[in-house]
Amino acid sequence: MNAQYGMIFDVDGLIGDTEPINAKVTIRLLDEMFGLKGVRYADFAAGYGRGAEAYVRAGARVHGLELTDEQVHAVAEARERGLTESVRKEGLPAFPGVLDLIHAALQDGRFRLSIATSATRELSEAILTAVKVPYERMAYVSGSDVKKKKPDPQIFLIAIERLGLPANRCVVFEDAPSGVQAARAAGARCIAVTNTVPADQLDGAELIVDSLERVGLDTIRNLVDAGER
């Protein structure tokens, strides 16, 4: 059976419940490296989905600390090591519904799947391994493969090309505003999940849900096919 539908998955905050550990490691590093106190989980909101450096800069900026590019890069590198080590050592939960959706699609010849994450290959593989995603059966684009971060559509354009399907027959799964913007700029459909931010910040997605338990393969087919009528 020829594939007719593409499914493209973000990783952080969409497949793996990574935001708590992201924030924990980054808060510790901002304190250790710059003596910055009082940083909270919510302070990183402006950096969600935009890559490690934007995430670090967002948390510092809320507290009036403007980091240089060199400083941001140093924190991001240390954060990467800390996150990868923590995920490998402590494990990580998958969000409800996501593994069922992936396995169902992989067993159905009408679907092709891809990972598309701003995280580096090393970190994203650690996350996918921890939550038991069969990523070896999927196309794979990581932050190591792109020069432009979301909301630029580059990462999704590459994923769409590797799936070999028209953009309007691909559905991107996202949890961050920048990811929704990037998906739409790439010409794909988008299903957003309120794992990380409220629904009113995910405007632009064709469908917004509070859990991927509410999404099945029929949801994907109907969303894509309706756009062609």
N, C-alpha and C positions, 0 to 999 in steps of 0.2 A: 504494500500500500504506500502510495506517495505521500510524503509529509505535506500538510496543508497549513499548519499552525506552528508558530515559534513562541517559545516561552523563555524569557530572559530574567534571571534572578540576581538581584543584589545580594550581598552576604550579611554585612554588619547591620544588625537591627531588623533584618528581614528573615534570614534563615536562622542565624544564631543570635541568641540574646546577649549581645556583646556590649551594649552601651554601659551597663553598670561597671563592668571590668575596665572598659575604655576610660571612663571617668575616674575610677579609683586609681589607676596607674598614672594618668596624666596629672591629677591633683597632687599625688605624691611627688612627681618629678618637678612640678612648678614650685613646690615648697622646697625641695632639696636643692634645686639649681638656682632659684631666684629669691627664696624666702617669702614666696607669695602665700599668704594665709587666706582662709575663708572661701576658697573656690568651691563651688557646688556643682552638682550634676547638671542642673539647668543652665549653667553659665556657658556651656559648650553648644547651645542650640544653633547659633549662627554658623557653626562649622559642620553640622550633621550632613553626611553624604558627600562632602567636598574634599575628602582626603585628609591625611594625618596633619599636615602643616596648617591647613585652614582650621582644623579642630583645635589644635594647640593655641593658635593665635586668638581664636574666639574666646576661649576661657580666660586667657591673660587680659585681653582687651576690656572685658567686663569690669575688671578691677583696676583699670587705668594703667596697665603695664603694656607698653608697646615694644614688642620684641623685634630685634633685627632679624633679617633673613637667616643669618648664621645661627642665631640663638634658636629660632624656630626649628631649623633643620636639626640642630643638636638634640632638642627635646623630642622631636619626631622620631629620630633614630633610636634614642633610648626607650621611647614608648613602644616602638616596634619590638625591640628585644624583650621588654617586660611583658607585653601582651602575649607574644608567641610562647614565652616560657610559662606564663600563667595558664594559658589555654591548654598546653600540652600536659601540664602538671595537674591542674584542677578539673579539666574537662569543661564542658559548656552545654547548656540546654538548648535544644531547638525550639523554635516557636511552634505552638500547636497548629497542626494541619499541613505544615510545609512539606514534611517528608512524605506524607500520604499523597499529596498532590504531585510531587516529583516522581514517585514510584509509579503512580497511575499513568502519568504522561509517558514515562519511559517504556511502559508496556503496550502503549497504543501507537501504532505505526503512523498515525496522522500528525504526530507532534515531534518537533525537534527542540532540544533544550540547550541553554547556555548559562554559564555563570558570567556576570559582569560586575566587578567590584573595584572600588577605588583603593582597597587595601593591596599591599604587595602580594606577590605570588606566595612567598614563604608564609606570611601571616594568614592569608586567606585559606591556604591549604591546611594549615593547622586547625583553623575553625571548622572547615568542611569535614576534615577527618574526625574531629571531636564529636560533631553532631551526626556523623555517619551518612553524609551525602555521597552518592556514587558519582562523583564529579568526573571520573575517568570516562564516563559514558556521555558526557556533555561537552559542548564547546566551552572554552574558558578564556576570558579576557580579564586581566588584573591591572591594578594601577602601575605595575611594572611594564605594561605594554603600551601605555599612552603618555602623551606629553601634556594633554589638557584635561583638567579635572571637571567633574560635574559642577555647574549646570551645562557646560559644553557637552554636546552630544557625541563626542568622539568615541567614547567607550562603547556606547550602544550601536553606533554605526559599524564598528568593527564586529561586534557580536552578531548583528543582523547579516553582515556580509558572510561570516563564517557559517551561519545557519542556512544560507543560500535561499532565503525567502524574501519576498517583498516586505518592506518596512511595515506597511499597513496590515500585514498578516502576522505580525509579531506583537506579543503582549509583554511589557516590562512590569515586573513586580518590585515595588519600591516602598520605602518607609520615610523618606526625607524629601522636603520641598525641592532641593536642588536636583534630586533624582527624577522627580516628576517632570520638572522643566526639561531636563536632558532627554528623557524618553519622548516627550512631545516634539522637541526640536529635531529628534532623529526620525520623526514620522511614524513612530510606533504607538500602539495603544498602551494604556497604563492602568494597572490596578494598584492602588495604594492601600497600605495597612497602617492603622494607627498604633503601631508598636512603639513609636518614638515621639511623635508629635500629634497634636489634636487634628481632627478632620479638617478644620477651617484653615489649616496651613498646607493642606494637600490639594488645594484647588487646581484644577487642570486635569486631574485623573478622571478617566471615564467611569471608574468605579472605586469607591472608598469603603473598606470594610474594617471591622475591629479584629478580625482573625481570618487566616486563610482556611480555617475549618469551614467557612461559609462559601468557599470557592471550589468548584469542581470543573472537570473538563468541559462539561456542557456550558459553563459560564464563559470559558475561553472561546469556545466555538461561536456562541451566540454574540459575544462582544465583537469578534472579528467579522463575522458574516453580516452583522447588522450594519457595519460601517461601509459595506460594499453595495448595499441596497439603494 
